[in-house]
Each structure stands twice: as structure tokens, then as C-alpha cells.
Amino acid sequence: MRLGAPHHFKVNKMKIKRFEFNMFPVNCYVVWDETYEAVVIDPGCYYEEEKQALKTFILSNKLTVKHLLNTHLHLDHIFGNPFMLKEFGLKAEACQIDEFWLENAAKQSRMFGFELKEEPVPLGKYLHDGDFISFGNTQLEAIHVPGHSPGSLVFYSKGDNCMFSGDVLFQGSIGRADLAGGNFDDLREHICSRLFVLPNETIVYPGHGAPTTIGIEKVENPFFR
């Protein structure tokens, strides 16, 4: 289990804790503001010690988790959904177009050589492009950016000048497009039309790896040269 190194980007009121979970590994974010209301994004906790680390952090910081968000429903991003339901009574919110991945989760895990410890739980709410997710004094906007998966969502905070990009956009790279429902051209096009139009200083917190900014990726990302 990797708990994530501190980063040097600065947001306004929002506070962010990054965990790195599971064998892939995936970034799980706990996001909250001064009200101590929070969201958890992509709870990829697979091992018991990872689940307990997430739970301990939430409880020790006296956070009230209002939403459980999945950027998309690939296996590595949803391992902890059953745990979050059991411990905090929260079902995940995600795009309906990706729901077929829940039905194929057990098969997908066997392809990678392991068995699921818990069956995926149904989504609690469908999110659509342009929806706002509110907690405390903070809002995240859901931006639909298909291509890595058909239902990939990016969660953008205009007020705090940052986004949680899932597997859409990485530091120096973009998401793979060779899985079911993926499309390389769609991914590049939607990154350009939906994300690269945002301010250059927008911080990008990806589903894997270190944070970056929109401005850096517009200039340095080899997929857009």
C-alpha cells in the first residue's frame, strides 16, 4: 500500500488526500472542505490494510462522506465500492454507459489472474455530463470525456481550479483506448474540446501517477504534438 507523497500544487479551500491502492496501482482521493463534508473518488482499496487505512483517515479527520464517485467503472477503480457501502452506507455514483463493466468484473479479474474478493454492488445514482455534485461549500462538475471507457467522467472544480481526471488524462500521457468501448480518436478529441479549453493553471489529479496541469499537458504531452 502506498499512501501518496505530498504534492506542491495549491488549491483554494479544498483539501485533498491521495492514496495509492491495489496492484495496478490506482489513486483514490478523499476531498473535503472547511465544513468537513467530503467525497471519496475511485476507492480502489483491494487489500484489507488499504480498506482500514481509508476508513481510519475518514474517521480520524471527522469527515462526513456525502458522495462516493467513480470516474469510470474499470475494475481497479471500484474494488472498494462494497466496503464503502458496508462502512458508510454509500453506493457509488457514475455514468450509466459504463455499467456493463460491473457485470463483467469477475471475468475481468480472472483475465488478470486473481479472483474478486467481493462482487460489485449496483450504482446508487447515475451521473450525466454537466451534473453538479455538492458537498459542504464545494461543487464538482461532471464532464463526460469518453474514449478510455464510454462513460468516463472528469470531476472539475472551477472554484478550486482543479479536476480529477480518472484515466482520461495523465502526466505526459492519456488513457489506453483498447478496452471494450474505448476509442482513441474520441479520447483525443474530447480531451481537446472538453479539458484543454479550461484554464492552463487547472490542476489535474489523475487516476494513476502524479498531478500535472492543463497548461503543461497542452505543451508537453506527446499525444497532442
C-alpha positions as CSV (number, residue, x, y, z in Angstrom):
1,M,0.0,0.0,0.0
2,R,1.3,3.4,-1.0
3,L,-0.2,6.4,0.8
4,G,1.0,9.0,-1.7
5,A,3.7,11.7,-1.5
6,P,2.7,15.3,-0.8
7,H,2.4,17.5,-3.9
8,H,3.3,21.1,-4.4
9,F,0.2,22.3,-6.2
10,K,-2.1,24.7,-4.3
11,V,-5.9,24.7,-4.3
12,N,-8.1,27.2,-2.5
13,K,-10.5,25.8,0.2
14,M,-10.4,22.2,-1.0
15,K,-8.3,19.7,0.9
16,I,-7.2,16.5,-0.8
17,K,-5.7,13.3,0.4
18,R,-4.3,10.9,-2.2
19,F,-3.9,7.2,-1.5
20,E,-2.4,4.7,-4.0
21,F,-4.3,1.4,-3.7
22,N,-4.2,-2.1,-5.2
23,M,-1.9,-3.9,-7.6
24,F,-2.3,-1.6,-10.5
25,P,-2.0,1.0,-8.6
26,V,-4.9,3.5,-8.5
27,N,-5.1,6.9,-7.0
28,C,-8.0,7.2,-4.5
29,Y,-8.9,10.7,-3.5
30,V,-10.6,11.9,-0.3
31,V,-11.7,15.5,-0.9
32,W,-13.2,17.8,1.7
33,D,-13.6,21.5,2.7
34,E,-13.9,23.5,5.9
35,T,-17.3,22.0,6.6
36,Y,-15.7,18.6,6.9
37,E,-18.2,17.2,4.3
38,A,-16.3,15.1,1.8
39,V,-16.4,12.9,-1.3
40,V,-14.4,9.8,-2.0
41,I,-13.3,9.4,-5.6
42,D,-12.3,5.9,-7.0
43,P,-12.0,3.8,-3.9
44,G,-9.6,1.2,-5.3
45,C,-8.8,-0.4,-1.9
46,Y,-8.4,-4.1,-2.5
47,Y,-6.3,-5.3,0.4
48,E,-7.7,-5.2,4.0
49,E,-5.0,-2.9,5.2
50,E,-5.9,-0.4,2.4
51,K,-9.6,-0.5,3.4
52,Q,-8.7,0.2,7.0
53,A,-6.3,3.0,6.1
54,L,-9.1,4.7,4.1
55,K,-11.6,4.2,6.9
56,T,-9.2,5.4,9.6
57,F,-8.4,8.6,7.7
58,I,-12.0,9.4,7.2
59,L,-12.9,8.8,10.9
60,S,-9.8,10.4,12.4
61,N,-10.4,13.6,10.5
62,K,-14.1,13.6,11.5
63,L,-15.2,13.7,7.8
64,T,-18.8,13.1,6.7
65,V,-18.6,11.5,3.3
66,K,-21.6,12.7,1.2
67,H,-20.8,11.1,-2.1
68,L,-18.8,8.1,-3.5
69,L,-17.8,8.9,-7.0
70,N,-16.3,6.6,-9.7
71,T,-14.6,8.3,-12.7
72,H,-15.4,5.1,-14.6
73,L,-16.1,1.5,-13.8
74,H,-13.0,-0.3,-14.7
75,L,-12.1,-3.0,-12.2
76,D,-9.2,-1.2,-10.5
77,H,-11.3,1.8,-9.6
78,I,-14.2,0.0,-8.0
79,F,-12.6,-2.6,-5.7
80,G,-13.6,-0.6,-2.6
81,N,-17.2,0.1,-3.5
82,P,-18.6,-2.7,-1.5
83,F,-16.5,-1.7,1.5
84,M,-17.8,1.9,1.3
85,L,-21.3,0.7,1.2
86,K,-20.8,-1.5,4.2
87,E,-18.9,1.0,6.3
88,F,-20.5,4.3,5.3
89,G,-23.8,3.3,3.6
90,L,-22.8,4.9,0.3
91,K,-23.4,3.5,-3.2
92,A,-21.3,4.8,-6.0
93,E,-22.3,7.5,-8.5
94,A,-21.1,7.1,-12.0
95,C,-22.1,7.2,-15.7
96,Q,-24.7,4.6,-16.7
97,I,-22.9,3.9,-20.0
98,D,-20.1,2.2,-18.1
99,E,-22.5,-0.1,-16.1
100,F,-21.7,-3.2,-18.2
101,W,-18.2,-3.2,-16.6
102,L,-19.9,-4.2,-13.3
103,E,-21.4,-7.2,-14.9
104,N,-18.1,-8.2,-16.4
105,A,-15.9,-7.5,-13.3
106,A,-15.4,-11.2,-12.2
107,K,-14.4,-12.2,-15.7
108,Q,-12.1,-9.2,-16.0
109,S,-10.4,-10.1,-12.7
110,R,-9.7,-13.7,-13.9
111,M,-8.1,-12.3,-17.0
112,F,-5.6,-10.6,-14.7
113,G,-5.1,-13.8,-12.7
114,F,-7.0,-13.2,-9.5
115,E,-10.5,-13.5,-8.1
116,L,-12.7,-10.7,-6.8
117,K,-13.0,-10.7,-3.0
118,E,-16.4,-9.1,-3.2
119,E,-18.9,-8.9,-6.0
120,P,-19.5,-5.3,-7.3
121,V,-22.6,-3.5,-5.9
122,P,-25.0,-1.7,-8.2
123,L,-24.7,2.0,-8.7
124,G,-26.7,4.3,-6.4
125,K,-27.1,7.1,-8.8
126,Y,-26.4,7.9,-12.5
127,L,-24.3,10.9,-13.3
128,H,-24.6,12.8,-16.6
129,D,-22.5,15.4,-18.4
130,G,-23.0,18.8,-16.7
131,D,-24.3,17.4,-13.3
132,F,-23.0,19.1,-10.2
133,I,-22.0,17.1,-7.1
134,S,-22.2,19.2,-3.9
135,F,-20.6,18.7,-0.5
136,G,-20.2,21.4,2.1
137,N,-19.4,24.7,0.2
138,T,-17.9,22.9,-2.7
139,Q,-19.2,21.8,-6.1
140,L,-17.7,19.4,-8.6
141,E,-19.0,19.4,-12.2
142,A,-19.2,16.1,-14.1
143,I,-17.6,16.4,-17.6
144,H,-18.1,13.4,-19.9
145,V,-14.9,12.5,-21.7
146,P,-15.3,9.2,-23.5
147,G,-12.6,7.2,-25.2
148,H,-10.8,5.4,-22.4
149,S,-14.2,4.0,-21.4
150,P,-17.5,5.1,-22.9
151,G,-18.7,6.5,-19.6
152,S,-15.6,8.2,-18.3
153,L,-16.3,11.3,-16.3
154,V,-13.9,14.0,-15.1
155,F,-14.8,15.8,-11.9
156,Y,-14.0,19.5,-12.2
157,S,-13.9,22.2,-9.5
158,K,-14.0,25.7,-11.1
159,G,-13.8,27.3,-7.6
160,D,-10.7,25.4,-6.6
161,N,-9.2,25.3,-10.1
162,C,-8.6,21.5,-10.3
163,M,-10.0,18.3,-11.7
164,F,-10.0,14.6,-11.0
165,S,-9.4,13.1,-14.4
166,G,-9.6,9.3,-13.8
167,D,-7.9,7.5,-16.6
168,V,-8.6,10.2,-19.3
169,L,-5.5,12.4,-18.9
170,F,-2.2,11.7,-17.2
171,Q,1.1,13.5,-16.7
172,G,2.6,13.0,-20.2
173,S,0.1,10.5,-21.4
174,I,-3.6,9.6,-21.9
175,G,-5.7,6.6,-21.1
176,R,-5.5,3.4,-23.1
177,A,-8.3,3.0,-25.6
178,D,-8.0,-0.7,-26.4
179,L,-10.5,-2.0,-23.8
180,A,-14.2,-2.6,-24.5
181,G,-15.9,0.7,-25.5
182,G,-12.7,2.6,-25.9
183,N,-11.8,4.8,-28.9
184,F,-8.5,6.6,-29.3
185,D,-9.8,9.3,-31.6
186,D,-12.7,10.1,-29.3
187,L,-10.4,10.3,-26.4
188,R,-8.0,12.8,-28.0
189,E,-10.9,14.8,-29.5
190,H,-12.7,15.1,-26.2
191,I,-9.6,16.0,-24.2
192,C,-9.0,18.8,-26.6
193,S,-12.6,20.0,-26.7
194,R,-13.7,19.5,-23.1
195,L,-10.5,19.8,-21.0
196,F,-7.9,21.8,-22.9
197,V,-10.4,24.7,-23.1
198,L,-10.1,25.1,-19.3
199,P,-7.6,27.5,-17.7
200,N,-4.0,26.5,-18.1
201,E,-3.4,26.6,-14.4
202,T,-6.1,23.9,-13.7
203,I,-4.5,21.2,-11.7
204,V,-5.1,17.6,-13.0
205,Y,-5.3,14.9,-10.4
206,P,-5.2,11.6,-12.4
207,G,-6.3,8.1,-11.7
208,H,-2.7,6.9,-11.8
209,G,0.6,8.8,-11.2
210,A,1.5,12.3,-10.2
211,P,-0.6,15.5,-10.7
212,T,0.0,17.9,-13.6
213,T,-1.7,20.9,-15.1
214,I,-3.7,21.6,-18.2
215,G,-1.1,24.1,-19.4
216,I,1.7,21.6,-19.0
217,E,-0.1,18.9,-20.9
218,K,-1.1,21.2,-23.8
219,V,2.5,21.9,-24.4
220,E,4.4,18.7,-23.3
221,N,2.0,15.8,-23.7
222,P,3.3,13.8,-26.8
223,F,-0.2,12.7,-27.8
224,F,-1.1,16.3,-28.7
225,R,2.0,17.4,-30.6
